[in-house]
Structure formats: C-alpha cells, structure tokens
C-alpha cells in the first residue's frame, strides 16, 4: 500500500456534525449540506443554514488487494484518486470533479459519472456501504466493505443521487478497479448519422472501448485494456491520435463546448443510444454527444417544456445544468408523475420528518 496515506489531511468531525443536525432537528431549522460546493449548479438552490463537511476528510480504510476504499465525505476527489493512482487503481465510474474542491461525498450524493459510465457502471454500482447521520443526529452504518454484505445495502443506494435530501453522508465505502495497462484515444472524421451507426456496430463487439463521444464532425473514442487488445483495435479503427486530456475536460465540463453564449442554457439529455437527432426549432442549438449517444449536452435558448416534451417523446428526459446559476425557480429535473412523487414523499417523510435536509433541492415539494 502507498505511504501517501500518512501525508493526507485526516479529520473526523462526526460528533460536531451530529450535534449540528440534532440541534437543527429540535429547532426545525433546515440545513444546506455543503462539501466542496462545486456541484451547486446541479439542482434547485437551497436557502438554509450551511452544514459544512469539507473538514470531515481522510481515508478511513484502504485495502488495494480487496479493491475497496472507505473515505470521509469531505475528502477531495483529487486526493482520493491520487492515492488510488499510486496503487495503479481507479474509481471506475470516473466521477466529475468540477474543481479541486470537489469531494467524494458530493460525487456520491449527486450520482454523476464520467465518460466511462456506460461500460463500467453507475456510482450506485460501486457503493458498498455508507455511514449516514440521521435526522436525530445519530450516525448509522449501512452495508459494508464487500459486495456479499447486503445488510442495509439498499439504504446506501438510496443515498446515492439523493442530493443530501435523506440524510448526511459521513463516510462512503467504494469498490475500486485496477487501471488498465494500455490506453489509446483516437478521432475519426464522420458525420453524425454515420458516427451513430458506427457506434451501434462497434457496441455489438467485445472491443476495449471505454468512452465514445461525437462533436463537431468527429467521432472520439477511448480504448483501454490489455496491450494486445488495444493495439489490435487501434490498428483496425485507424484515425488520428486524440489527446487523452479531452476526456478529463469532458468529464469536468471544461471543454470549450461548455462556454455559453448570452441567453443560452446548458442541458443534459438522457436518451436511448440509437435516438436520431431531436427535431428542435432552434438553429443556434449546439450538441455534444457522450456515452455513445445516450448522454447529450445541449446549448440552447429553447424553453424547458419544449425540450422535455421532445425527450419524453423518444423515451428520455432532460436536466438543466444552469438553472441555479440563472436564479430559476423551476425544477431542473423532469417533473415526477403522481405515482412516483407519492413514493418520493413517503420516503422523505420517513427519513426526514421535519424537512431539514436540503429542502427543495430536488423538487420544490420535497
């Protein structure tokens, strides 16, 4: 195991956090859970007293042989990934950082994953267990550090993507993956329709593709795996070399594409991979395709109702990434149907009876 663990900042402020939550519960005072605050754009603004987790940091346990790591929620992703890199391992879901302050707690709470997600799985597939501070200020552990330990595992999965609306993530245990020995990124000049058809064909074969995007007339691919497999696929596909840093800028939304013009909003469209381009009445819209076409980033001036209707018509949904920055009062997420909303309400009422955890972060009524 790497010696770098001994040099990382380590601080457990669980007791302090529990006291703050208990006080908020007794006073009916809502809390805005804050880690690195790099993901504030994702969700509705929360007007409440901050509960800061950035000081609650450090790696609690790491076993490279068993491929498992447990870290406190405020641990910066950069530090966590550096420790894994020293041991030739990685977080398989490739979480966006959105800046050096981005934390593992924020990554799990938002459930966002990077370009590798369709091939490696979502964050919830890697969460083995969590330690959660409940509304009464009690730290409870759910799950464990092995996949077969399923006690409370579903609760850990519920916390993933809940945006802190069900409790405070204190610690999280994750399965990690070995880094592949070989990698190569390439670009192929292809129009969109040919690129989508090519991706569909490649997807039916056991090729070492771990990222696929299309932008501005180019199909962009990342190959990762064994040396012989990557070399053979590289020879077959050809194309021009692509700087591997492209995937980092895409993951963290730092690519030039994500620079918005006045009046534009950034939307994330989740669609079936074989969906053709949406017929949108906006000649100024620009699209970047990710996840082999399943995730599409759209810069547009169109209103949300129009976009959501177009996505729902083909079995998808749309999320606005710039609503909070623009001070919007509507939800950035697709409105829930009455049946699903009922279950969301019941779950919230059971785990957060006084609505103190990030009230309104997901939807105004939750």
Phi and psi in degrees as a GROMACS rama.xvg file:
@    title "Ramachandran Plot"
@    xaxis  label "Phi"
@    yaxis  label "Psi"
@TYPE xy
-64.254  146.549  UNK-2
-81.1182  -6.93981  UNK-3
-65.7522  -18.2004  UNK-4
-58.4734  -33.742  UNK-5
-73.4246  -14.8747  UNK-6
-99.4788  -7.36183  UNK-7
-81.0651  144.567  UNK-8
-59.6294  138.819  UNK-9
-138.458  121.063  UNK-10
-150.768  127.428  UNK-11
-107.672  109.669  UNK-12
-113.55  31.9587  UNK-13
-55.967  -44.7616  UNK-14
-60.0467  -44.7532  UNK-15
-62.5693  -43.1415  UNK-16
-64.6415  -41.2529  UNK-17
-62.3391  -40.4803  UNK-18
-63.007  -41.2789  UNK-19
-65.2448  -42.4056  UNK-20
-66.8716  -43.3736  UNK-21
-60.5568  -41.8711  UNK-22
-64.3315  -42.8567  UNK-23
-64.1919  -38.3128  UNK-24
-65.3503  -44.2961  UNK-25
-67.5513  -29.1809  UNK-26
-97.3115  1.67115  UNK-27
57.095  37.3975  UNK-28
-98.5017  119.048  UNK-29
-69.1061  152.898  UNK-30
-123.982  142.335  UNK-31
-107.358  110.669  UNK-32
-78.7481  124.434  UNK-33
-128.421  126.653  UNK-34
-106.363  -102.596  UNK-35
-86.3369  -9.72776  UNK-36
60.2167  28.076  UNK-37
-89.1002  -8.50646  UNK-38
-114.858  21.8632  UNK-39
-62.0166  -23.6605  UNK-40
-69.0656  -19.7122  UNK-41
-96.3689  95.4015  UNK-42
121.527  179.913  UNK-43
-84.5367  148.309  UNK-44
-61.5453  143.072  UNK-45
-114.956  119.742  UNK-46
-98.0521  91.8964  UNK-47
-159.171  169.422  UNK-48
-66.9029  134.111  UNK-49
-74.1404  141.685  UNK-50
-115.13  104.047  UNK-51
-86.6549  127.514  UNK-52
-111.459  0.102845  UNK-53
-60.4965  -30.8699  UNK-54
-79.7944  -14.1856  UNK-55
-87.0038  87.2171  UNK-56
-141.709  163.916  UNK-57
125.251  155.667  UNK-58
-92.9304  118.238  UNK-59
-77.3565  -41.7398  UNK-60
-156.635  139.35  UNK-61
-144.651  122.949  UNK-62
-124.694  96.0049  UNK-63
-59.9686  -30.9705  UNK-64
-68.1302  -41.9089  UNK-65
-85.8956  -3.00302  UNK-66
58.3886  49.2517  UNK-67
-141.805  141.392  UNK-68
-139.229  141.228  UNK-69
-121.863  127.317  UNK-70
-136.245  153.113  UNK-71
-73.7725  152.821  UNK-72
-60.5743  -31.8498  UNK-73
-83.5426  3.73935  UNK-74
-66.858  123.57  UNK-75
-61.7203  139.412  UNK-76
-58.6384  -38.0026  UNK-77
-58.9339  -42.4099  UNK-78
-69.3685  -43.0554  UNK-79
-62.8798  -45.5087  UNK-80
-69.3736  -29.324  UNK-81
-65.9222  -40.9061  UNK-82
-63.4219  -44.03  UNK-83
-63.9896  -39.8713  UNK-84
-63.3041  -36.0379  UNK-85
-60.621  -24.4695  UNK-86
-107.325  18.2338  UNK-87
56.5423  40.7333  UNK-88
-129.533  170.991  UNK-89
-156.088  165.068  UNK-90
-83.3485  114.871  UNK-91
-63.0493  -27.7038  UNK-92
-83.4927  -1.46451  UNK-93
51.4728  61.7577  UNK-94
-66.4339  137.809  UNK-95
-62.2176  144.863  UNK-96
-96.5556  -42.6033  UNK-97
59.9522  26.8481  UNK-98
128.81  162.272  UNK-99
-64.8331  -18.0298  UNK-100
-86.4963  -6.06942  UNK-101
-58.2371  134.781  UNK-102
-113.708  161.618  UNK-103
-68.628  -33.3195  UNK-104
-62.6754  -42.6888  UNK-105
-64.8235  -37.609  UNK-106
-62.586  -45.2196  UNK-107
-70.7779  -40.8713  UNK-108
-63.4934  -36.4953  UNK-109
-87.8202  -23.7722  UNK-110
73.1956  16.8145  UNK-111
-83.3816  140.321  UNK-112
-130.045  162.879  UNK-113
-94.0151  -163.034  UNK-114
-58.7823  -24.6657  UNK-115
-78.5617  -8.62257  UNK-116
-53.5014  -44.4327  UNK-117
-64.3509  -24.0121  UNK-118
-98.6531  -29.3976  UNK-119
-103.191  -27.5966  UNK-120
116.193  167.994  UNK-121
-83.6245  170.103  UNK-122
-57.4533  -42.978  UNK-123
-60.8744  -21.0118  UNK-124
-74.605  -15.748  UNK-125
-107.283  -9.79259  UNK-126
-79.2723  118.178  UNK-127
-92.6571  -33.3424  UNK-128
-169.647  165.282  UNK-129
-143.192  157.766  UNK-130
-115.788  121.384  UNK-131
-119.974  136.176  UNK-132
-90.4136  118.327  UNK-133
-81.0509  175.354  UNK-134
-60.2941  -24.3905  UNK-135
-88.3766  6.16982  UNK-136
77.0296  28.9164  UNK-137
-109.968  127.617  UNK-138
-82.3241  120.785  UNK-139
-121.004  141.865  UNK-140
-103.207  135.658  UNK-141
-125.232  139.067  UNK-142
75.5128  -156.376  UNK-143
-158.676  -140.905  UNK-144
-125.576  16.622  UNK-145
-137.163  150.137  UNK-146
-63.0002  -33.8707  UNK-147
-77.7395  -9.27601  UNK-148
-85.4347  95.7394  UNK-149
-101.233  4.97286  UNK-150
-62.2302  113.241  UNK-151
75.5041  8.93759  UNK-152
-62.5047  -35.9221  UNK-153
-63.3742  -32.3882  UNK-154
-64.5321  -39.1545  UNK-155
-62.7441  -39.1533  UNK-156
-68.0756  -34.8948  UNK-157
-63.5143  -37.0507  UNK-158
-68.5333  -26.5533  UNK-159
-72.9208  115.086  UNK-160
88.41  -0.701269  UNK-161
-80.3919  -5.64088  UNK-162
58.743  32.5239  UNK-163
72.8207  15.131  UNK-164
-85.998  -7.82345  UNK-165
-114.618  -7.70533  UNK-166
161.545  177.028  UNK-167
-101.838  117.489  UNK-168
-70.1205  117.864  UNK-169
-97.6527  -50.1901  UNK-170
-132.981  156.816  UNK-171
-142.15  135.937  UNK-172
-106.53  131.887  UNK-173
-130.139  144.568  UNK-174
-79.4696  136.991  UNK-175
-116.699  168.637  UNK-176
-125.543  151.485  UNK-177
-67.9923  146.424  UNK-178
-74.0611  137.585  UNK-179
-66.2127  146.027  UNK-180
-72.2962  -24.1342  UNK-181
-131.513  148.036  UNK-182
-152.725  151.274  UNK-183
-158.943  134.684  UNK-184
-114.488  142.924  UNK-185
-143.812  163.757  UNK-186
-129.834  139.624  UNK-187
-124.591  129.97  UNK-188
-77.7695  109.84  UNK-189
-147.633  139.145  UNK-190
-67.9663  162.414  UNK-191
-58.8996  -46.4714  UNK-192
-62.5751  -39.8225  UNK-193
-69.2109  -36.1732  UNK-194
-64.8078  -43.6704  UNK-195
-64.3818  -40.211  UNK-196
-65.3259  -39.8417  UNK-197
-64.9254  -41.5383  UNK-198
-63.2374  -39.5613  UNK-199
-63.1999  -39.5961  UNK-200
-69.2146  -44.0524  UNK-201
-65.2458  -33.2035  UNK-202
-67.2895  -16.8759  UNK-203
-88.7659  2.34543  UNK-204
-119.277  150.432  UNK-205
-79.6242  66.3642  UNK-206
-98.0636  153.616  UNK-207
-81.5669  50.3775  UNK-208
-88.7616  128.609  UNK-209
-124.224  4.99169  UNK-210
-164.791  142.057  UNK-211
-150.536  124.043  UNK-212
-138.936  163.095  UNK-213
-138.385  132.806  UNK-214
-158.326  133.808  UNK-215
52.9711  46.035  UNK-216
81.6769  11.68  UNK-217
-130.475  133.675  UNK-218
-90.8431  124.591  UNK-219
-115.267  126.201  UNK-220
-129.26  147.298  UNK-221
-120.401  129.664  UNK-222
-108.953  132.381  UNK-223
-144.721  137.606  UNK-224
157.672  -149.337  UNK-225
-68.9771  154.543  UNK-226
-57.4457  -47.4803  UNK-227
-67.6012  -39.3083  UNK-228
-65.4947  -45.8092  UNK-229
-65.0482  -42.7489  UNK-230
-63.7618  -41.9582  UNK-231
-66.8782  -42.5756  UNK-232
-68.0955  -36.6278  UNK-233
-62.1893  -42.2569  UNK-234
-66.8532  -38.5572  UNK-235
-67.3577  -44.5955  UNK-236
-79.5875  -32.0407  UNK-237
68.1675  -134.494  UNK-238
79.9993  -178.053  UNK-239
-101.36  148.36  UNK-240
-61.6957  145.817  UNK-241
-121.479  132.765  UNK-242
-61.1764  126.498  UNK-243
-61.6341  -19.2619  UNK-244
-64.4928  -18.0028  UNK-245
-55.5485  -40.8884  UNK-246
-69.8977  -30.0776  UNK-247
-69.4767  -43.4108  UNK-248
-67.8117  -31.6483  UNK-249
-71.228  -44.9545  UNK-250
-57.6906  -43.3256  UNK-251
-95.0717  8.60997  UNK-252
57.9683  38.8903  UNK-253
-105.891  -0.859812  UNK-254
-65.7473  152.832  UNK-255
-55.1363  -27.8782  UNK-256
-55.4372  -33.5106  UNK-257
-82.8379  6.8822  UNK-258
-80.2652  120.479  UNK-259
-96.1649  142.994  UNK-260
-83.3061  160.335  UNK-261
-53.9885  132.875  UNK-262
88.0479  -10.658  UNK-263
-85.6215  150.957  UNK-264
-122.34  153.757  UNK-265
-103.25  125.133  UNK-266
-119.162  147.041  UNK-267
-110.608  118.023  UNK-268
-102.952  126.995  UNK-269
-106.993  113.647  UNK-270
-136.899  157.937  UNK-271
-57.5715  144.214  UNK-272
-61.4654  -29.9793  UNK-273
-92.2378  14.0953  UNK-274
-71.0639  126.692  UNK-275
-69.6155  168.367  UNK-276
-53.6119  136.725  UNK-277
-69.2671  141.749  UNK-278
-83.5213  91.1924  UNK-279
-109.957  134.407  UNK-280
-83.9756  66.6005  UNK-281
-155.768  98.7786  UNK-282
-69.6784  -12.934  UNK-283
-95.8461  -2.55959  UNK-284
-68.9021  145.797  UNK-285
-128.571  142.396  UNK-286
-128.581  139.444  UNK-287
-121.051  123.629  UNK-288
-92.5109  133.19  UNK-289
-131.622  172.848  UNK-290
53.0909  41.2359  UNK-291
57.4707  28.2775  UNK-292
103.33  -10.8462  UNK-293
-73.0665  -30.9029  UNK-294
-116.778  126.865  UNK-295
-130.88  126.831  UNK-296
-93.5545  129.479  UNK-297
-124.55  126.011  UNK-298
-100.778  121.126  UNK-299
-157.796  164.309  UNK-300
-105.888  3.17998  UNK-301
-67.2999  154.896  UNK-302
-80.6885  160.577  UNK-303
-64.1147  -38.146  UNK-304
-60.986  -41.75  UNK-305
-63.3913  -44.7351  UNK-306
-65.5367  -44.9467  UNK-307
-65.629  -38.144  UNK-308
-63.2328  -42.5644  UNK-309
-64.8473  -39.1092  UNK-310
-70.6275  -43.7774  UNK-311
-64.4801  -29.4555  UNK-312
-65.0357  -23.1402  UNK-313
-112.945  14.4172  UNK-314
85.0993  25.538  UNK-315
-125.155  -168.078  UNK-316
-150.775  165.645  UNK-317
-128.659  142.334  UNK-318
-128.427  132.976  UNK-319
-90.9338  126.504  UNK-320
-91.9508  -8.72654  UNK-321
-119.354  11.0068  UNK-322
-62.7014  -45.627  UNK-323
-63.8807  -40.9603  UNK-324
-64.8089  -29.6583  UNK-325
-91.6745  1.95389  UNK-326
73.5854  22.63  UNK-327
-68.0081  148.902  UNK-328
-102.008  -12.7055  UNK-329
-79.5833  168.2  UNK-330
-79.0798  139.471  UNK-331
-76.7112  -12.6916  UNK-332
-103.28  158.481  UNK-333
-60.4534  127.958  UNK-334
-55.9726  143.776  UNK-335
-80.7251  144.737  UNK-336
-74.8273  159.751  UNK-337
-55.2829  -37.9327  UNK-338
-67.8267  -47.7893  UNK-339
-64.7379  -40.2296  UNK-340
-62.0568  -35.7645  UNK-341
-60.6529  -43.7202  UNK-342
-70.4891  -35.514  UNK-343
-60.5528  -44.6761  UNK-344
-62.3617  -44.9225  UNK-345
-63.0155  -41.1238  UNK-346
-65.0523  -44.641  UNK-347
-61.462  -41.9797  UNK-348
-65.538  -30.8374  UNK-349
-77.2764  -39.7303  UNK-350
-96.607  -17.5062  UNK-351
-144.615  71.3951  UNK-352
-64.12  -27.0905  UNK-353
-106.184  10.8645  UNK-354
54.1372  52.1394  UNK-355
-98.716  -18.342  UNK-356
-92.8566  109.377  UNK-357
43.3968  53.4483  UNK-358
-61.3634  132.308  UNK-359
78.9825  4.11407  UNK-360
-64.0593  -42.5237  UNK-361
-88.1216  -51.9305  UNK-362
-142.176  151.514  UNK-363
-57.4549  -34.0681  UNK-364
-91.217  3.58089  UNK-365
